Amino acid sequence: MTGSSCTCPRGDKGLKEDLNHSYHDISLTKEKIEYLQSKVLAVSKEKDDAFERVHVARLDSKEPKARIVEKDEEADGGSNNDVGESSDNEAI
């Protein structure tokens, strides 16, 4: 008879050990998946937070605001910069 068809206790013990090792490996794999998912979520959140900080910092800087004002003036005609600036200063 071959070893695989033998139902001796030694073979059962080996199969049970293999099964236990497989369950352990599955458990470790599940833990690794959970860890990697949490790490991906953390990295994604960091990127979102970094984007938000850069976006806010950019809005707070004077240079982009100046560009917005310049674009508005160009859309209005752009030839009356001095008049537009004095009216802006009076409004402030």
DASULLIN-V712218 format. One record per run of one state. SS is the DSSP state (h for helix, s for strand, l for the rest). FROM is the first residue (numbers start at 0). TO is the last residue. If there is no record, write none. Layout:
BEGIN
SS/FROM/TO
SS/FROM/TO
END
This chain:
BEGIN
l/0/7
h/8/59
l/60/60
h/61/75
l/76/79
h/80/90
l/91/91
END
